[in-house]
């Protein structure tokens, strides 16, 4: 694991992410496939997409909608609110890489053992989570991937909405999911080998052309 102190959204950050499975794409590696290597359809498609990023550079993912702008603006406030609430200091790390093909963009690291994921949803979604404490599946997978890549012992998941003070911060702590980790332990080496195979084939083709 290597931590990179870069600004999220910067060109350097986008270059680090290019070709790597991250928190929003790791779910594809949880699905079993029927082909010989055991990868699901989504994971096999991701092999070609990520291999292509290595060759052509990062995809143009600069589209930003209003909800994303709102989240970006509120995230530093939520981070300070979390620090004040739990008497800790959050270390901002733009990206964590693991090998050539894996990584994650954490919202922060806490002490020696913890990490932080911040979401700043719309009011109705904030209230839904406040009422039910039911975490969206994609967010749970994202948190588990952060734990998997970072090797940390726990990860705090924070929902923040300033207009609901003093209950504006909801925090749930999560620990490694053994079942999910076992699935990644099985699929990640296969996936990485497939990406390497495709890239090596491209290089071999260049050599004889």
LODO-263956 format. One record per residue (C-alpha): z, y negated, x negated. Coordinates in Angstrom, 3 decimals, padded with zeros to 6 digits, always signed. Layout:
// residues N
+----------+----------+----------+
:       up :    north :     east :
+----------+----------+----------+
:        Z :        Y :        X :
...
+----------+----------+----------+
//
This chain:
// residues 209
+----------+----------+----------+
:       up :    north :     east :
+----------+----------+----------+
: +000.000 : +000.000 : +000.000 :
: -000.864 : -003.492 : -001.249 :
: +000.230 : -006.718 : +000.441 :
: -002.151 : -009.679 : +000.256 :
: -000.842 : -013.219 : +000.729 :
: -003.861 : -014.724 : +002.454 :
: -004.338 : -016.854 : +005.543 :
: -005.305 : -014.801 : +008.560 :
: -008.711 : -015.874 : +009.819 :
: -009.851 : -017.094 : +006.396 :
: -012.958 : -015.821 : +004.633 :
: -010.782 : -013.954 : +002.129 :
: -008.907 : -012.254 : +004.972 :
: -012.146 : -011.273 : +006.697 :
: -013.465 : -009.832 : +003.440 :
: -010.315 : -007.721 : +003.022 :
: -010.648 : -006.359 : +006.555 :
: -014.330 : -005.501 : +006.228 :
: -014.880 : -001.758 : +006.292 :
: -011.241 : -000.920 : +007.016 :
: -009.633 : +000.649 : +010.083 :
: -007.052 : -001.770 : +011.478 :
: -004.557 : -002.047 : +014.289 :
: -007.175 : -002.652 : +016.973 :
: -009.437 : +000.243 : +015.929 :
: -006.969 : +002.937 : +014.832 :
: -006.735 : +004.500 : +018.307 :
: -010.151 : +006.077 : +017.719 :
: -008.517 : +008.324 : +015.128 :
: -006.206 : +009.862 : +017.747 :
: -008.973 : +011.547 : +019.744 :
: -010.112 : +015.065 : +018.956 :
: -013.826 : +015.741 : +018.733 :
: -016.013 : +018.747 : +019.312 :
: -018.137 : +018.461 : +016.177 :
: -017.438 : +020.245 : +012.935 :
: -015.239 : +017.620 : +011.318 :
: -012.954 : +017.170 : +014.340 :
: -013.541 : +013.432 : +014.715 :
: -014.028 : +012.088 : +018.206 :
: -017.120 : +010.195 : +019.309 :
: -015.389 : +006.845 : +018.814 :
: -014.190 : +007.711 : +015.333 :
: -017.623 : +008.974 : +014.291 :
: -019.207 : +005.750 : +015.533 :
: -016.570 : +003.825 : +013.610 :
: -017.581 : +005.664 : +010.423 :
: -021.025 : +004.070 : +010.583 :
: -019.740 : +000.674 : +011.724 :
: -017.186 : +000.396 : +008.934 :
: -019.565 : +001.806 : +006.310 :
: -022.095 : -000.811 : +007.374 :
: -019.487 : -003.551 : +006.879 :
: -019.059 : -002.429 : +003.273 :
: -022.748 : -002.914 : +002.710 :
: -023.504 : -006.008 : +004.805 :
: -020.124 : -007.754 : +004.781 :
: -017.717 : -008.475 : +007.641 :
: -018.995 : -008.633 : +011.184 :
: -019.291 : -012.040 : +012.826 :
: -016.080 : -011.914 : +014.844 :
: -015.376 : -015.635 : +014.874 :
: -015.534 : -015.925 : +018.693 :
: -012.334 : -017.521 : +019.994 :
: -011.434 : -017.919 : +023.655 :
: -008.692 : -020.028 : +025.223 :
: -006.140 : -017.209 : +025.223 :
: -006.727 : -016.563 : +021.509 :
: -006.370 : -020.271 : +020.708 :
: -003.132 : -020.368 : +022.672 :
: -001.776 : -017.361 : +020.801 :
: -002.678 : -018.851 : +017.440 :
: -000.939 : -022.118 : +018.309 :
: +002.227 : -020.462 : +019.618 :
: +002.637 : -017.735 : +017.005 :
: +004.374 : -019.948 : +014.368 :
: +006.769 : -021.221 : +017.042 :
: +007.507 : -017.668 : +018.172 :
: +008.115 : -016.625 : +014.558 :
: +010.653 : -019.418 : +014.033 :
: +012.286 : -018.588 : +017.373 :
: +012.606 : -014.955 : +016.268 :
: +014.109 : -015.980 : +012.914 :
: +016.682 : -018.182 : +014.642 :
: +017.519 : -015.540 : +017.231 :
: +017.999 : -012.692 : +014.745 :
: +019.210 : -014.687 : +011.716 :
: +016.492 : -013.451 : +009.420 :
: +013.546 : -014.694 : +007.393 :
: +010.055 : -013.443 : +008.164 :
: +007.729 : -013.055 : +005.212 :
: +004.170 : -013.904 : +006.185 :
: +001.654 : -011.466 : +004.751 :
: -001.961 : -011.930 : +005.705 :
: -003.072 : -008.377 : +005.124 :
: -001.826 : -004.977 : +003.959 :
: -004.418 : -002.603 : +002.518 :
: -004.048 : +001.121 : +002.003 :
: -006.712 : +002.680 : -000.173 :
: -010.335 : +001.740 : +000.409 :
: -010.669 : +002.268 : +004.147 :
: -007.381 : +001.411 : +005.888 :
: -005.339 : -001.721 : +006.504 :
: -003.436 : -003.886 : +008.944 :
: -002.782 : -007.587 : +009.581 :
: +000.955 : -007.927 : +010.285 :
: +002.501 : -010.982 : +011.883 :
: +005.302 : -010.692 : +009.367 :
: +007.584 : -008.478 : +007.310 :
: +011.341 : -008.549 : +007.830 :
: +013.664 : -007.689 : +004.966 :
: +012.942 : -004.455 : +003.119 :
: +012.567 : -002.212 : +006.152 :
: +011.068 : -004.095 : +009.093 :
: +007.979 : -005.764 : +010.427 :
: +006.929 : -008.018 : +013.277 :
: +004.188 : -008.100 : +015.897 :
: +003.987 : -011.222 : +018.085 :
: +002.185 : -011.620 : +021.378 :
: +002.076 : -014.864 : +023.371 :
: +000.722 : -013.769 : +026.760 :
: +000.038 : -015.646 : +029.968 :
: +002.979 : -016.213 : +032.293 :
: +002.270 : -013.322 : +034.655 :
: +001.968 : -010.814 : +031.808 :
: +005.171 : -012.138 : +030.240 :
: +006.994 : -011.596 : +033.531 :
: +005.520 : -008.107 : +033.933 :
: +006.892 : -007.065 : +030.567 :
: +010.217 : -008.823 : +031.241 :
: +010.550 : -006.857 : +034.466 :
: +009.257 : -003.427 : +033.444 :
: +009.516 : -003.288 : +029.620 :
: +006.338 : -001.233 : +029.849 :
: +004.296 : -001.847 : +026.721 :
: +000.515 : -001.775 : +026.864 :
: -000.815 : +001.376 : +025.216 :
: -003.025 : -000.537 : +022.787 :
: -000.056 : -002.639 : +021.640 :
: +002.090 : +000.447 : +021.082 :
: -000.668 : +002.031 : +019.004 :
: -001.043 : -001.189 : +017.021 :
: +002.680 : -001.256 : +016.231 :
: +002.637 : +002.397 : +015.184 :
: -000.360 : +001.779 : +012.919 :
: +001.538 : -001.095 : +011.290 :
: +004.413 : +001.299 : +010.614 :
: +002.024 : +003.971 : +009.362 :
: +000.212 : +001.711 : +006.903 :
: +003.221 : -000.294 : +005.708 :
: +005.687 : +002.572 : +005.377 :
: +008.349 : +000.402 : +007.010 :
: +011.249 : +001.944 : +008.954 :
: +011.016 : -000.201 : +012.096 :
: +008.812 : -002.810 : +013.753 :
: +009.856 : -005.494 : +016.231 :
: +007.464 : -006.244 : +019.069 :
: +007.897 : -009.758 : +020.441 :
: +006.626 : -011.354 : +023.627 :
: +006.994 : -015.141 : +023.651 :
: +006.397 : -017.775 : +026.316 :
: +007.991 : -021.220 : +025.788 :
: +008.159 : -022.121 : +029.469 :
: +010.642 : -019.341 : +030.219 :
: +013.460 : -020.638 : +028.002 :
: +016.147 : -019.537 : +027.429 :
: +014.598 : -016.093 : +028.083 :
: +011.415 : -017.144 : +026.315 :
: +011.660 : -014.394 : +023.646 :
: +011.636 : -010.677 : +024.459 :
: +012.031 : -008.288 : +021.553 :
: +011.753 : -004.501 : +021.497 :
: +012.245 : -002.475 : +018.316 :
: +010.088 : +000.564 : +017.598 :
: +010.344 : +003.371 : +015.083 :
: +007.705 : +005.772 : +013.725 :
: +006.203 : +008.074 : +016.345 :
: +006.129 : +011.499 : +014.684 :
: +003.405 : +012.827 : +016.965 :
: +001.105 : +009.877 : +016.397 :
: +001.729 : +009.956 : +012.650 :
: +000.891 : +013.673 : +012.563 :
: -002.411 : +013.008 : +014.349 :
: -003.312 : +010.307 : +011.829 :
: -002.258 : +012.527 : +008.945 :
: -004.830 : +015.003 : +010.188 :
: -007.675 : +012.644 : +011.057 :
: -007.414 : +009.886 : +008.430 :
: -008.451 : +012.036 : +005.431 :
: -011.420 : +013.390 : +007.394 :
: -012.449 : +009.900 : +008.459 :
: -012.143 : +008.484 : +004.933 :
: -014.168 : +011.369 : +003.523 :
: -016.904 : +010.714 : +006.086 :
: -017.117 : +007.020 : +005.199 :
: -017.256 : +007.863 : +001.497 :
: -019.961 : +010.456 : +002.157 :
: -022.141 : +007.942 : +003.995 :
: -021.684 : +005.260 : +001.343 :
: -022.451 : +007.726 : -001.454 :
: -025.587 : +008.799 : +000.380 :
: -026.712 : +005.170 : +000.569 :
: -026.110 : +004.709 : -003.166 :
: -027.987 : +007.902 : -003.965 :
: -030.889 : +006.683 : -001.858 :
: -030.989 : +003.410 : -003.760 :
: -031.081 : +005.260 : -007.062 :
: -034.201 : +007.249 : -006.222 :
: -036.093 : +004.537 : -004.386 :
+----------+----------+----------+
//
